[in-house]
Amino acid sequence: MLVTGGLPNRADYSGRVIEGLGRVAPEIGEIAPPFEQATLTGDTINLLDLRGESVIVNFWATWCTPCIAEMPALQAFHDDSGIRILGVNMAEQQFIVEQWIAANLITFDILLDPQGQVIEDYRLRGQPSTYVIAPDGIITHIFYGPVSMDDLRNALITHNNG
């Protein structure tokens, strides 16, 4: 697990400026890159519309063993906390994702990223990767590799008390 790290001023290289929003970058302490993606149910979720609440964005795939290992913890955390979790699937075919989600009883939002745009915007370094976003849209924690319920609880306590 990595909570902090990286190069000084990394956001200068990994971010961009969006008119009306400012600098966004997939880095701790920066505004989370916004996205709008379709869900498996056909709805559309816009990250900017979720301002005012904590959000967890998790990048995963059905072929990724560590991703699969963490899914029960993500589901349990979602059930226990009610925190919004957006599971961004890594460009797999929709029917494969639907079958896997149904078989594993996942109920949090699963987003499809067929062109890999969200993956690119977040400069994904590996999977699974999990971003904890505070109600003001700032990334407070990034986890590379499987995340646990305790990791998520502690991250939310930190950003809610910060």
VONU-49724 format. One line per 2 residues: number of its first residue (from 1); their letters; for each residue x, y, z of N, C-alpha, C. Coordinates in nm, 4 decimals, decimal comma. Each point is the difference from the previous one (the first is absolute). Layout:
NUM> a> X:Y:Z:X:Y:Z:X:Y:Z  ...
END
This chain:
1> ml> 0,0843:-0,1174:0,0000:-0,0843:0,1174:0,0000:0,0887:0,1235:0,0000  -0,0346:0,0940:-0,0834:0,0696:0,1285:-0,0043:-0,1030:0,1088:0,0207
3> vt> 0,0181:0,0803:0,1008:-0,0937:0,1081:0,0260:0,0576:0,1324:-0,0478  0,1279:0,0217:0,0224:0,0635:0,1197:-0,0503:0,1295:-0,0399:-0,0686
5> gg> 0,0412:0,0760:-0,0914:0,1238:-0,0297:-0,0698:0,0030:0,0703:-0,1332  0,1059:-0,0237:-0,0729:0,0086:0,0561:-0,1334:0,1017:0,1113:-0,0081
7> lp> 0,0039:0,0604:-0,1135:0,0942:0,1075:-0,0265:-0,0557:0,1325:0,0487  0,0871:0,0895:0,0479:-0,0486:0,1341:0,0361:-0,0646:0,0648:-0,1225
9> nr> -0,1088:0,0681:0,0229:-0,0713:0,0715:-0,1064:-0,0442:-0,0918:-0,1132  -0,0254:-0,1246:0,0296:-0,0426:-0,0956:-0,1017:-0,1234:0,0498:-0,0766
11> ad> -0,0890:0,0718:0,0704:-0,1213:0,0490:-0,0636:0,0299:0,0944:-0,1164  0,1174:0,0629:0,0026:0,0382:0,0856:-0,1119:0,0132:-0,0812:-0,1289
13> ys> 0,0295:-0,1278:0,0143:0,0204:-0,0872:-0,1160:-0,1205:-0,0889:-0,0310  -0,0743:-0,0371:0,1047:-0,1108:-0,0933:-0,0210:-0,1350:0,0697:-0,0104
15> gr> -0,0035:0,1291:0,0254:-0,1270:0,0711:0,0017:-0,0230:0,0864:-0,1214  -0,1130:0,0670:0,0040:-0,0362:0,0943:-0,1040:-0,0956:0,1018:0,0604
17> vi> -0,0175:0,1110:-0,0667:-0,0907:0,1034:0,0473:-0,1299:-0,0114:-0,0785  -0,1107:0,0016:0,0731:-0,1331:-0,0031:-0,0613:-0,0685:0,1312:0,0345
19> eg> -0,0451:0,0691:-0,1023:-0,0650:0,1293:0,0197:-0,1174:-0,0140:0,0965  -0,0061:0,0887:0,0966:-0,1068:-0,0004:0,0979:0,0241:-0,0936:0,1171
21> lg> 0,0996:-0,0853:-0,0107:0,0284:-0,0962:0,1064:0,1399:0,0204:0,0572  0,0932:0,0363:-0,0849:0,1385:0,0180:0,0423:0,0844:-0,1211:-0,0357
23> rv> 0,1113:-0,0156:0,0717:0,0910:-0,1125:-0,0256:-0,0594:-0,1272:0,0580  -0,0041:-0,1038:-0,0823:-0,0389:-0,1331:0,0444:0,1180:-0,0926:-0,0256
25> ap> 0,0173:-0,0963:0,0895:0,1093:-0,0959:-0,0156:-0,0302:-0,1226:0,0851  0,0409:-0,1165:-0,0454:-0,0244:-0,1227:0,0763:0,1035:-0,0183:0,1109
27> ei> 0,0103:0,1010:0,0859:0,1017:0,0027:0,1049:-0,0625:0,0419:0,1327  0,0582:-0,0447:0,1101:-0,0468:0,0391:0,1325:0,0124:0,1515:0,0136
29> ge> -0,1074:0,0606:0,0519:-0,0016:0,1441:0,0219:-0,0472:0,0802:-0,1196  -0,0341:-0,0667:-0,1079:-0,0464:0,0673:-0,1222:-0,1477:-0,0318:-0,0256
31> ia> -0,0641:0,0820:-0,0828:-0,1378:-0,0265:-0,0406:-0,0010:-0,1234:-0,0891  -0,0892:-0,0931:0,0312:-0,0110:-0,1231:-0,0780:-0,0438:0,0316:-0,1427
33> pp> 0,0646:-0,0608:-0,0988:-0,0434:0,0216:-0,1380:-0,1476:-0,0393:-0,0173  -0,0806:0,0903:-0,0544:-0,1418:-0,0306:-0,0169:-0,0221:-0,0977:-0,1156
35> fe> -0,1087:-0,0727:0,0082:-0,0386:-0,0887:-0,1101:-0,1501:-0,0204:0,0023  -0,0505:-0,0408:-0,1132:-0,1410:-0,0369:-0,0144:-0,0024:-0,1302:-0,0783
37> qa> -0,0503:-0,1057:0,0631:0,0023:-0,1325:-0,0617:-0,1328:-0,0708:0,0209  -0,0292:-0,0918:-0,0895:-0,1192:-0,0830:0,0101:0,0218:-0,1120:0,1018
39> tl> -0,1074:-0,0366:0,0675:0,0032:-0,1133:0,0923:-0,0525:-0,1238:-0,0710  0,0138:-0,1127:0,0665:-0,0551:-0,1242:-0,0568:-0,1511:0,0071:-0,0169
41> tg> -0,0668:0,0805:0,0811:-0,1458:0,0105:-0,0073:-0,0464:0,1016:-0,1035  0,0960:0,0664:-0,0669:-0,0370:0,0954:-0,1045:-0,0108:0,1432:0,0479
43> dt> 0,0169:0,0224:0,1304:0,0016:0,1360:0,0518:0,1349:0,0638:-0,0339  0,0090:0,1292:0,0212:0,1266:0,0711:-0,0170:0,0346:0,0646:0,1325
45> in> 0,1254:-0,0136:0,0408:0,0465:0,0626:0,1235:0,1074:0,1017:-0,0363  -0,0185:0,1205:0,0526:0,0964:0,1077:-0,0170:0,0634:0,0248:0,1371
47> ll> 0,1306:-0,0160:0,0098:0,0683:0,0171:0,1283:-0,0263:0,1376:0,0600  -0,0087:0,1030:-0,0820:-0,0245:0,1348:0,0522:-0,1360:0,0112:0,0691
49> dl> -0,0962:-0,0800:-0,0437:-0,1323:0,0019:0,0621:0,0019:-0,0578:0,1412  0,1091:-0,0684:0,0360:0,0084:-0,0635:0,1314:0,0715:0,0872:0,1029
51> rg> 0,0320:0,1240:-0,0392:0,0622:0,0930:0,0957:-0,0915:0,0114:0,1215  0,0606:0,0109:0,1154:-0,0767:0,0086:0,1236:-0,0066:-0,1325:0,0738
53> es> 0,0468:-0,1065:-0,0635:0,0053:-0,1299:0,0673:0,1355:-0,0659:-0,0275  0,0396:-0,0859:0,0920:0,1218:-0,0776:-0,0211:-0,0258:-0,1038:-0,1079
55> vi> 0,1017:-0,0229:-0,0834:-0,0116:-0,0961:-0,1094:0,1275:-0,0831:-0,0056  -0,0166:-0,1266:-0,0280:0,1142:-0,0887:-0,0216:-0,0059:-0,0455:-0,1452
57> vn> 0,1092:0,0213:-0,0722:0,0097:-0,0432:-0,1396:0,1016:-0,1133:-0,0041  -0,0457:-0,1157:-0,0468:0,0840:-0,1201:-0,0049:0,0102:-0,0474:-0,1447
59> fw> 0,1229:-0,0190:-0,0454:0,0245:-0,0525:-0,1349:0,0255:-0,1496:0,0110  -0,0712:-0,0781:-0,0813:0,0057:-0,1448:0,0131:-0,0301:-0,0686:-0,1333
61> at> 0,0227:-0,1325:-0,0028:-0,0333:-0,0829:-0,1165:-0,0293:-0,1418:0,0482  -0,0798:-0,0725:-0,0762:-0,0350:-0,1375:0,0382:0,1180:-0,0950:-0,0120
63> wc> 0,1001:0,0345:-0,0793:0,1170:-0,0852:-0,0188:0,1117:0,0298:0,1005  -0,0201:0,0991:0,0846:0,1014:0,0456:0,0956:-0,0216:-0,0688:0,1356
65> tp> 0,0867:-0,0931:0,0335:-0,0151:-0,0776:0,1233:-0,0038:0,0885:0,1249  0,0903:0,0975:0,0172:-0,0103:0,0861:0,1185:-0,1296:0,0828:0,0027
67> ci> -0,0497:0,0385:-0,1167:-0,1273:0,0733:-0,0067:-0,1129:-0,0865:0,0545  -0,0011:-0,1245:-0,0423:-0,1045:-0,0925:0,0421:0,0111:-0,0262:0,1500
69> ae> 0,1222:-0,0087:0,0497:0,0216:-0,0249:0,1424:-0,0557:0,1127:0,0867  0,0049:0,1245:-0,0485:-0,0462:0,1125:0,0814:-0,1498:0,0274:-0,0132
71> mp> -0,0656:-0,0564:-0,1005:-0,1416:0,0315:-0,0234:-0,0900:-0,0288:0,1205  0,0164:-0,1107:0,0721:-0,0851:-0,0195:0,1179:0,0169:0,1111:0,1047
73> al> 0,1221:0,0502:0,0173:0,0224:0,1092:0,0957:-0,0676:0,1281:-0,0483  0,0099:0,0289:-0,1288:-0,0663:0,1185:-0,0539:-0,1515:-0,0103:0,0172
75> qa> -0,0560:-0,1177:-0,0302:-0,1442:-0,0181:0,0142:-0,0419:0,0118:0,1456  0,0754:-0,0623:0,0902:-0,0324:0,0074:0,1427:0,0101:0,1435:0,0505
77> fh> 0,1024:0,0728:-0,0446:0,0143:0,1398:0,0409:-0,1173:0,0822:-0,0510  -0,0384:-0,0221:-0,1225:-0,1152:0,0704:-0,0578:-0,1266:-0,0299:0,0812
79> dd> -0,0217:-0,1271:0,0299:-0,1186:-0,0393:0,0767:0,0012:0,0607:0,1395  0,1170:0,0003:0,0630:0,0148:0,0454:0,1378:-0,0061:0,1521:0,0130
81> sg> 0,0620:0,0715:-0,0940:0,0166:0,1448:0,0144:-0,0973:0,0833:-0,0815  -0,0479:-0,0550:-0,1102:-0,0838:0,0780:-0,0905:0,0789:0,0984:-0,0862
83> ir> 0,1328:-0,0036:0,0112:0,0843:0,0884:-0,0808:-0,0119:-0,0404:-0,1461  -0,0045:0,0979:-0,0866:-0,0125:-0,0238:-0,1440:0,1296:-0,0588:-0,0544
85> il> -0,0084:-0,1175:-0,0597:0,1138:-0,0635:-0,0649:-0,0294:-0,0084:-0,1484  0,0970:0,0455:-0,0799:-0,0090:-0,0094:-0,1444:0,1079:-0,0977:-0,0450
87> gv> -0,0409:-0,1155:-0,0457:0,0936:-0,1001:-0,0497:0,0168:0,0197:-0,1499  0,1126:0,0547:-0,0411:0,0249:0,0272:-0,1417:0,0655:-0,1230:-0,0607
89> nm> -0,0739:-0,0674:-0,0876:0,0541:-0,1190:-0,0648:0,0955:0,0405:-0,1106  0,1045:-0,0776:-0,0127:0,1094:0,0342:-0,0913:-0,0225:-0,0546:-0,1405
91> ae> -0,0966:0,0584:-0,0699:-0,0219:-0,0198:-0,1436:-0,0354:-0,1422:-0,0414  -0,0659:-0,0738:0,0880:-0,0454:-0,1340:-0,0385:-0,1358:0,0091:-0,0693
93> qq> -0,0369:-0,1061:-0,0681:-0,1298:-0,0037:-0,0661:-0,1111:-0,0025:0,1046  -0,1065:0,0725:-0,0279:-0,1073:0,0173:0,0966:-0,0578:-0,1330:0,0469
95> fi> -0,0221:-0,0949:-0,0885:-0,0626:-0,1257:0,0415:0,0885:-0,0779:0,0973  0,1308:0,0104:-0,0140:0,0922:-0,0672:0,0928:-0,0117:0,0625:0,1388
97> ve> -0,0022:0,1325:0,0037:-0,0117:0,0728:0,1267:-0,1343:-0,0307:0,0652  -0,1085:0,0036:-0,0774:-0,1339:-0,0277:0,0534:-0,0073:-0,1385:0,0627
99> qw> 0,0543:-0,1001:-0,0692:-0,0029:-0,1364:0,0532:0,0781:-0,0095:0,1305  0,1179:0,0615:0,0039:0,0831:-0,0079:0,1194:-0,0663:0,0709:0,1177
101> ia> -0,0543:0,1177:-0,0232:-0,0656:0,0780:0,1051:-0,1207:-0,0750:0,0552  -0,0807:-0,0576:-0,0887:-0,1176:-0,0755:0,0435:0,0410:-0,1234:0,0811
103> an> 0,1003:-0,0719:-0,0455:0,0452:-0,1214:0,0685:0,0578:0,0306:0,1381  0,0553:0,1208:0,0173:0,0658:0,0346:0,1260:-0,0803:0,0973:0,0866
105> li> -0,1235:0,0262:-0,0409:-0,0948:0,0794:0,0792:0,0532:0,1389:0,0383  0,0623:0,0654:-0,0951:0,0516:0,1347:0,0218:-0,1126:0,0996:-0,0260
107> tf> -0,0227:0,0901:0,0953:-0,1118:0,0940:-0,0130:0,0421:0,1459:-0,0121  0,1287:0,0307:0,0206:0,0401:0,1397:-0,0177:0,0117:0,0299:-0,1495
109> di> 0,0099:0,1277:-0,0339:0,0002:0,0423:-0,1403:0,1224:-0,0524:-0,0750  -0,0253:-0,0644:-0,1119:0,1072:-0,0464:-0,0885:-0,0081:0,0838:-0,1272
111> ll> 0,1095:0,0675:-0,0306:0,0064:0,0838:-0,1188:0,0830:-0,0682:-0,1068  -0,0400:0,0219:-0,1224:0,0719:-0,0548:-0,1146:0,0888:0,1094:-0,0592
113> dp> 0,1207:-0,0376:-0,0337:0,0956:0,0941:-0,0594:0,0545:-0,0643:-0,1276  -0,0879:-0,0191:-0,1019:0,0387:-0,0788:-0,1176:0,1174:0,0560:-0,0797
115> qg> 0,0165:0,1310:-0,0005:0,1127:0,0594:-0,0722:0,1188:0,0274:0,0912  -0,0127:-0,0285:0,1292:0,1092:0,0214:0,0936:0,0278:0,1463:0,0310
117> qv> -0,0991:0,0870:-0,0182:0,0214:0,1432:0,0235:0,0219:0,0316:0,1474  -0,0793:-0,0622:0,0882:0,0162:0,0266:0,1431:0,1338:-0,0566:0,0468
119> ie> 0,0350:-0,1166:-0,0494:0,1295:-0,0611:0,0324:0,1129:0,0948:-0,0400  -0,0113:0,0594:-0,1166:0,1024:0,0940:-0,0468:0,0030:0,1258:0,0857
121> dy> -0,1183:0,0546:0,0319:-0,0064:0,1222:0,0804:0,0602:-0,0200:0,1392  -0,0110:-0,1222:0,0522:0,0540:-0,0294:0,1328:0,1428:-0,0539:-0,0057
123> rl> 0,0565:-0,0045:-0,1202:0,1390:-0,0450:-0,0186:0,0224:-0,1306:0,0768  -0,0916:-0,0937:-0,0196:0,0010:-0,1238:0,0764:0,1363:-0,0674:-0,0060
125> rg> 0,0503:-0,0360:0,1162:0,1326:-0,0593:0,0126:-0,0077:-0,1508:0,0205  -0,1174:-0,0520:0,0168:-0,0207:-0,1425:0,0224:-0,1387:-0,0218:0,0559
127> qp> -0,0373:-0,1243:0,0098:-0,1308:-0,0310:0,0536:0,0123:-0,1095:0,1039  -0,0835:0,0061:0,1010:-0,0981:0,1050:0,0259:0,0665:0,1277:0,0524
129> st> -0,0663:0,1095:-0,0250:0,0382:0,1291:0,0569:-0,1272:0,0637:0,0535  0,0097:0,0585:0,1184:-0,1168:0,0561:0,0666:0,0299:0,1417:0,0451
131> yv> -0,0874:0,0919:-0,0363:0,0129:0,1414:0,0333:-0,1118:0,0380:0,0964  0,0362:0,0603:0,1122:-0,0978:0,0493:0,0961:-0,0108:0,1501:-0,0219
133> ia> -0,1219:0,0440:-0,0281:-0,0242:0,1401:-0,0356:-0,0902:0,0630:0,1060  0,0471:0,1093:0,0581:-0,0755:0,0724:0,1025:-0,1181:0,0732:-0,0636
135> pd> -0,0954:0,0435:0,0825:-0,1173:0,0712:-0,0536:0,0332:0,1235:-0,0834  0,1160:0,0603:0,0225:0,0373:0,1180:-0,0792:0,0681:-0,0377:-0,1313
137> gi> 0,0097:-0,1301:-0,0301:0,0568:-0,0448:-0,1267:0,1495:-0,0245:0,0031  0,0628:0,0160:0,1163:0,1450:-0,0178:0,0132:0,0310:-0,1476:0,0303
139> it> 0,1000:-0,0532:-0,0692:0,0457:-0,1370:0,0272:0,0793:0,0026:0,1305  -0,0439:-0,0810:0,0965:0,0681:-0,0031:0,1298:0,0889:-0,1230:0,0164
141> hi> -0,0331:-0,1073:-0,0691:0,0771:-0,1244:0,0115:-0,0026:-0,0726:-0,1342  0,1095:-0,0674:-0,0290:0,0070:-0,0894:-0,1159:0,0586:-0,1312:0,0497
143> fy> -0,0659:-0,1093:-0,0358:0,0485:-0,1330:0,0353:0,0331:-0,0745:-0,1284  0,1210:-0,0481:-0,0098:0,0419:-0,0834:-0,1131:0,0032:-0,1434:0,0505
145> gp> -0,0763:-0,0872:-0,0643:-0,0134:-0,1372:0,0472:-0,1297:-0,0146:0,0777  -0,0279:-0,1207:0,0466:-0,1271:-0,0236:0,0695:-0,0156:0,0879:0,1235
147> vs> -0,1213:0,0458:0,0208:-0,0334:0,0865:0,1126:-0,0885:-0,0789:0,0967  0,0120:0,0309:0,1280:-0,0810:-0,0680:0,1015:-0,1042:0,0963:0,0562
149> md> -0,0952:-0,0546:0,0749:-0,0996:0,0847:0,0653:0,0685:0,0956:0,0971  0,1007:-0,0488:0,0739:0,0713:0,0868:0,0946:0,0706:0,1142:-0,0721
151> dl> 0,0618:-0,0295:-0,1164:0,0644:0,1062:-0,0786:-0,1009:0,1102:-0,0325  -0,1169:-0,0408:-0,0468:-0,1014:0,0972:-0,0407:-0,0556:0,0766:0,1195
153> rn> -0,0285:-0,0714:0,1089:-0,0495:0,0676:0,1213:0,0999:0,1054:0,0476  0,1268:-0,0393:0,0088:0,1034:0,0925:0,0459:0,0151:0,1195:-0,0933
155> al> -0,0089:-0,0230:-0,1298:0,0096:0,1102:-0,0963:-0,1148:0,0986:0,0186  -0,1192:-0,0517:0,0201:-0,1151:0,0888:0,0165:0,0056:0,0746:0,1336
157> it> 0,0470:-0,0656:0,1035:0,0160:0,0683:0,1296:0,0998:0,1138:-0,0164  0,1101:-0,0264:-0,0690:0,1035:0,1016:-0,0202:-0,0554:0,1201:-0,0749
159> hn> -0,0687:-0,0234:-0,1149:-0,0443:0,1167:-0,0765:-0,1222:0,0675:0,0614  -0,0780:-0,0723:0,0799:-0,1135:0,0640:0,0676:0,0440:0,0816:0,1205
161> ng> 0,1160:-0,0342:0,0562:0,0514:0,0751:0,1147:0,1048:0,1021:-0,0403  0,0398:-0,0018:-0,1292:0,1059:0,0897:-0,0460:-0,0496:0,1312:-0,0313
END
